[in-house]
Structures are given as structure tokens and as C-alpha cells.
Amino acid sequence: MKTMLKLSVLLLFCAGAVYAGVRAAEFKVQGPVLTVTATPDHAAIFVDGDFAGCASPERTLSNLQPGKHAVKAIADGYVTGTKIVQLDGEDRTVTLELAPVEKASLSLASTPPGATVIVDGHDRGRTPLTLPDLAPGRHAVEFILTNYIPQLRHVSSASGKNLELTADLQHRQEMAYRARMKNDPGEIAVYNDLAELLFVLGRFDEAADMYVRGYIATGKYEKRDRSNGKNAKKLEAGPLARHLDSKRVFDNLHNLAMLKAIESGEDSPLLLKKAKSIPWAQYKDQYFTAFENLAEKNRDNPELQLELLDICAKARLYDRVGKYAVSFTGYQKANRLQCLKVLRLVEAAAKVAPQDQQPQLLESWRKLLAFSKPKLEKSAYAADYFMMQARLAKATKNRPEELKASRAAIKYQKNARIANSWRLDLANLYHQDRQQEEYVKLLQAISESKVRNDPSVIRADKLLEEIRKAEKPAPEKPAVEKPTPEKEKPTAPKP
């Protein structure tokens, strides 16, 4: 038993010795040596993806197997270099010269400007600014400004590229107002507060749009409660901080915003009231185009066309007066008073318009009278209607029509003084036409009306008195006897 144990131990010892000899022989056989140098010398060396150390100044690798190997050098701020090396039993030396990385450029801006810029955790200044030395790769850029919500953006840069990044920062109070407006569009106060804030921030275009949105909202919600009525008056007054707009930029933007809303068909009473203050001469074509579109889209509201006519008449744009007057005949829902107003506007324009524009106005006047006839000829405004017919006939030199319309006007006129004044005018027409009988009848009718202190009655009485005097035959003068000359008595002769 002991002999067997000794034999086993001996066999194990021999096997170990043989294995150790073989391994020693293997280690004694060295492979080819690869020496790697790189510029810069602090570059990290990777062989077949495994880190092999730094090239400072060179890196020697002796445990590589024969064959192809990928050698890579990496350094911060340099372009990565890679080479494929073939090892065939001989030692090799590889040199990798890395080129510096070309920096990217990043231009930063914000609305409003002055925001602090944090890039990858480092404060780089305030907007607007340009970063000319941004390393390629992905970067986190944060914009921070007091009273504004911070904004985080990410940008990926590449070598040699010029990038731009702009952040639109949201004011905290503005966001709160917009949330209130979204929750309750009928709260007039929020329109005024937000518009005032935008004005103070210098965002005049947005402030102008917000004021106009408020005007439109008042048409729907002003009467909802008492506070809305009070805030509508504040909204109408406009910005409190007008001193911030010394160049009056806001006024121009505000006028344009109102015209744009009107052109789209908005007809809020407050909007139209504010629009009347717009200097039409400054926005001539845009102004009238806006109101034309508004009137066209609201054909159930002839009052809009009346407003347009009134503006044109005051501006002495007689060609437009004639044009819009004819357009008014398409408003079938126009009431009697509106028809009368349009007729008066056109008549007033026809009296003062230049000679070359009068034919168009007279034709518009004629069409309006025909359009208004069913509404006015048997109404409380019949007298005014027929008198306008008479004046049109006079302007067009149509004497029979003038006489006929004048008689109809007098018939419907209930005011005795006005009726007498018209009778006197008609009497003068008959006098001019040498119709003495009609002339006298009218004067007698005026005299018999017995209206006290009526200039027409006083004038008629004088004319009748003159007629009576003219008709009364002159008394015959008595014949005057001529005195006969006395015969001279004979004188006695002197002694």
C-alpha cells in the first residue's frame, strides 16, 4: 500500500515537471513587437478596441498575435486617428498624427434679449452672443431671465458648422393671464390687463391685437355683469403707459389691427366706435376696403353702410358717396329713417360736389328715391320724401315734376310754418311760369293759415296787397280849368 502511494506521487511530480517545461518553452517564444507613437503624445492608444495605454512618447506592444490589428489614437480636441497594421513576425512601428478638431460656432438670441445663457452648466454670457469655440457634439443650452420661464434647449454641433439658436421666453404673468382668458373668455378685465402688460413690455403689435380682441369680446360679454361694464370702459381708454411709446408706434399698429378685424366681418359696437377715430386719409384704401367688406358681410345691418356714407360725405369723397348710395339699394331690410338719412346725405353731397361728379350723384339720388318710395311715400316721412323729389326735379330742370312733387309735399306736411314756407316757394315757381291764378291761390292759402309771427304769412300778405293795388283802377283826376285872361279896361284919357 505504501509502495503504491509513493509511485503515484512520483508520477504526479513528473507530469508537473513536463507541463512546466512546456509552458516555459511557450513563454520563451515571443511574437512581433509593435511600437505606436502618436501626436499629441498624450493620446490614448487602442488596439482592436482594447485600451493599450498612452503614447507618451511611444507605446510598445509585444504580446500581439500575427495578423491584422486595428490601432486607434484618441485625444480630446483632436480628430481620432485609425490605422490597420499587418504583423507577419517582424517588429513594426506605427505613427498616428492627429489633426486638431475644427470648432463649431453657435449664435444665441432670445426674445426678449438679455437672457443669461448656460451651456453645459457654464455661464457663457447674455443674449445676443456668439460662441465661436463650441466643441462638436451634443450640448445643453439654458436661457434664464427674471420674470420669465427658463427654457432648456439641446443642440448638436459638428466641426466647422455655424449654428443659430433662438429662444422665445414666456413671461410668467403673461402665461397666467392667458390661462385665465382660456378658462373664461368672457372676463373683460383679463383682456385689458394682458394688453397693458404687452404694451409695457414693448410688444406693441401683440398689445394692439389684444386690445382689438377685447373690443370684440365686449360686444358679447359687456352686459354679463357690472364688473365687465366697468372694465370695458378701461379697455376703451387704452394703455395707461402711453409715455413709453414716444414715437406713437402703437397707434399705427392699433389702427391696422382694428381695420383687419373690421375687414374680417367683426362689428362689435366698441370696435366700430374706436374705428371712427381712425384718420381715414392715412389708411384711405385699406380703410374703405375694410368697411366695404364689413357692410357686405352684414347686409342685415344697413347702419354700417350709413356709417360709410357719412364718412365719405364728411371727407368729400363724392365718387364714393354715389357708389355706396347705389349699394344701399340692396339693403332690403333698411327702415324708413335709414332711407331718409341716406337720401339727405346724397342730396347734401350733390349740392356741393364738383360739376363733373354731379351726374353720378344725381343718378344715385334718383335710384335711392325709387328704392325708398314704397317705404316713405305713405309714411310719416312722406312730406320730406316728396320735397326731396321736388329738389331732384329742380336739379335736373324738370319743372312739371318739380311742381307735382312740391304740391304732394305740402299736402303731407303737418307743420304749418314749414308748409307755408313750401307754399311760398311753390308760389314763386308759378309766378315765374306766369300762372297768376295758381300764384294768387297759394298766397291766399298762406295768408288764411293765420300762423302768428310767420315770415311766410307776412310776406304773402305784402304780395297780396301789392296785387290788389296793381289791380285797383287809378281814380280820374278832375279837369283843371284854365283861367281866362281878363280884358283890360279902357283907361280914361288924360286931360
ABEGO torsion letter per residue (X at the ends): XAAAAAAAAAAAAAAAAAAAAAAAAAAABBBBBBBBBBOBAABBBBBGGBBAEBBOABBBBAABBBEBBBBBBBBBGBBBBBBBBBBAGBBBBBBBBBBBBBBBBBBBBBOBBGBBBBBGGBBAEBOBBBBAABBBEBBBBBBBBBGBBBBBBBBBBBBGBBBBBBBBBBBAAAAAAAAAAAABAABAAAAAAAAAAAAAAGBAAAAAAAAAAAAAAAAAAAAABAAAAAAAAAAAAEBAAAAABAAGAAAAAAAAAAAAAAAAGBABAAAAAAAAABBAAAAAAAAAAAAAAAAAABAABAAAAAAAAAAAAAAGBAAAAAAAAAAAAABAABBAAAAAAAAAAAAAAAAABBAAAAAAAAAAAAAAAAAAAAAAAABAAAAAAAAAAAAAAAAAGBAAAAAAAAAAAAAABABAAAAAAAAAAAAAAAAAAGBAAAAAAAAAAAAAAGBBGBAAAAAAAAAAAAAAAAABBBBBBBBBBBBBBBBBBBBBBBX
